[in-house]
Amino acid sequence: MQIYVCVKHVPDSAAIITILQNNRIDENVIFLLNPYDEHAVTEAVKIKISLPGSEVIAVCFGQDDAEKTLRSAMGMGADRGLLVVSDAQHESIEIARVLKAVIAQDGSPGLIFTGKESIDTHGMQTMFRIGALFNFPVATNVVRLKIEREVAIVDSELSGGAVDTYEMCLPCVIGVGRGLNTPRYPTFPDVVKSKKKVLKKINLEDLDIKTPKSNMSMAQLEPLLQERKPKEIRGDKREIAREITRILKEEAKVI
């Protein structure tokens, strides 16, 4: 089985982001493999081990520097990488068309993984658009996955902790959530081996991408300003504990 993992080259979440000209950022910061995609690569490698003869191919659409992200994915166990190179900014409709085209050109996908979102734009559209282009079923924020013959059984976590279970025929597209696994980070020997693995670079102009009838553009970026309002909780220990529990459950919605 050919297992494709779509990965994204994103700014480090710890970096100080500076907005330039209202709709782009200063890219002189550290970029890395999107954290949700680490879970996707880990799961793809896990399935590869369980299905002898399978291959994991990491796919990325970005600038030439995105080779670092593909090397990270290969260090985690992907067998080879595909990088579609473009210096321009692209929106999700075109990104999905490019990823679909390069995957279809390369082989025949049995599974396509993505992270459930990227930490830079949080668009959460790519997996659905790829699925629509391939006419594959899609599930996102998957926290449990089991492959049985030609069927993928998944648990998709919803807001508030609810879970829906789906059975999807293969091939399908799976947007991976953090709860699915613990990422397998590369050791030093893994990093050395990754530098010897095949990474194919493809110019965007060499792909036959039809111009979509609709498109989107980034109108403006604004820094996120968070206002913290301290609130004193009074009462005895039990009352304070009950109020903290209520806040975590009803307001923060983390339990």
N, C-alpha and C positions, 0 to 999 in steps of 0.2 A: 504493500500500500504506500502511495505517496502522500505524505502528510505535510501540508504547507502551513507555516506560521507567519502571519503578517505582523511585523514589528515596526515600531516607530522610534525615531531618534528625537529625544525631547530634552529640554533644559532640565538640569538638576533642580529638584524642588527646593533645595537649600540655597540656590543661587539668588542673588539680588537682581531682579529683572527690571531693566530700564526700557520704557516705551519710547519708540522713535517715530516721529511723523504720524502719530495717532493710531496707526494700524499695523505696526511691526515692532519687534523687540530688538534690542542690542544683542547680537548673537555671540559676543565675546564673553561667553560664560561656558561652563562645563555642560556638555550634552552627554546623555547616556541612554541605555535601553529603557523604554517605558516600563515602570515597575509592574503593571498588570501583564505586560507581555512576558515578563520573567516567568510568571505562573503558566502562561500559554506554552512557552518553550519546554518547561519542565514536564508538563502533561503530555506534550507531543512525544518527547523522548521516552517517557514511561510507556506509552502505547506502542512505540516502535519496538521496545524491548519485549513486550508481550506478544507482538506479531512479527515473528522472524521474517526477514526479507523486506521489511518496511524501510522507508527513507524519510528523513525530516529535512525539509528545505525552508530556510528562513528567507523571507521576502521583505524588502524595504523600498520605499519611494522617498527620496530626499537628496540632499546635496552630497557631494563626494565624501565629505567628512562622516557621513552616515555609515561608512565602511566599519567604523569602530563599533557601532551598535551590532552590525551583522557578525563581526568577529566575537563579540560578547555572546551572542546567541549560539554561535558555533562552539565556543568554549563551554557552553552549558550542554552541548550534545547534538546540536543540529549538524547534519552531514555536509551541507554546502549552503551557499548564499546567493541570492539574486538581488542586485541593487539597480533600480531604475534611477538614473541621475538627472536632476534638474535643480537649478539654482533659484527658480521662481517660486512664489507662493502659490499653493493650489488648495481648492476647497474640496469638500468631502465627495461631491458628485464625481469630479474628475479623478480624485485619488482612488476611489473604488473602481472606476473604469480602467485605470492604469494597472492596479493590482490584479484585476480579473484578467486583463490582456496578457500580462507577463506569466501568470500561473497557467493559463490555457496554452500559451506558446511553449511553455517548458514541459508540461506533462499532463497527467490525468489525476486530479486530486481525489483522494478517498476521504480526506478530512481537511478542513481549513480551520485553523485556530486564529483568534485575535484576542487581545485583552478586552475587557468589557468597555474600556474607555482609555483615553490618553490623558495624562496629567497636565498637558498644556492647554488643549482646547475643550476637553470634556464633551465633545460632540456626540459620542455614542451612536454614530450612524454607520460607520464603516462596515461592520459585520452584516447589517441588514441590506446595505446597498450591494455588497458582494454577493450575498445570498440571492437577491433579486436578479442580478445579472446572470448568475449561473443557474437560476431556478432551483436552488437548494434550500431545504428547510434551515431555519436559524433559531438558536436559543442563546440568550445572553445572561450574564452574571451567573454562570454555571458553577455550582459549588460541589457537585458530585457527578461523575461520569463513569458509565460502564458500557463497554462495547461487547455486544453479543451478536455474532455472525454479521449480518448486514444492517444491524440496528444499533443506534446510540440511545441509551437511556440516561436522561439528565435530570438533575434537580436544579431549577432556576430560582434563585432567591429574589423575592420581591421586597419592597419597602416594608418596614416594620417586622422583618424576620419571617414573613410567610414564604412558603416554598411551593412551587408548582413542579410537577413531574411530567416529563414528556418522553415519548418514544419517537425518534426520528430515523427515517431510512437514510442510509449512507448513499452517496456522500452528503455531508451537511456542514454548516458553519457554526462554530461554537465560540462565543464570547466568554472568556474565562474570568471568574471573580477570584478575589483573594482567598476565599474559603476552600478552594478546590485542592490546594496542596501547599507545601512549603518549597519555595524555589531551591533548585540545586545549583549552587554557585560554583563556578569553575575553580579547580585547584591550579597551581602553577603549571604542572604538566599539561593540564587541559588547555591553558592559555597558549602554551608553546605549540601544541598540536593544532589549535584553531588557526594559527598563522599559516599552516601548510594546507589547509582545506581549500577547496575551490570556491572562489567568489567571482561571479560573473557580473560585470557592469554593462548596463544597457542604456543607451541614450533614449530619452523620451521620444525624440523625433523618429526613432526606428520602429516604434510601435504604431500600429494602425488604430489610433484612438479617434472615434467619431465625436465631433463636437456635440455636447448635450444640448437639448432644446432649452433647458433651464440651467441656471447656475446661481451661485451665491458669491458674495464678496465680503471681506472684513471691513466693516464701516469704521469702527473705532474700538480701540482697546483702552480700558481704564483700570488703574490700580485698585485692588480690593482694599477697602478701608473698613476695618472691624472696630466697632465700638464696644468696649467692655464696661458693663455696668455692675459693679459689685452689689451683692444683696446679702444682708445679714440674716442668718437663720437663728431664731431664738427658740428657747424651750429647753426641756430636759433632753437627755441623750436619745430617748425613744422618739420623741417628737422631731428632733433634728434628723434622725435616721429616716423616719417616715417621709419627711419633706424632701430630703435628698433623693430618696428613691422615687418620689413622685416627679421631681424635676427631671431626673434621668430618663424616666419612662415616658412622661407626657410632653415635656418640652424639648429635651435633647434627643429623645427617642433612640437611645442607645441600648436600652434593655427592654 
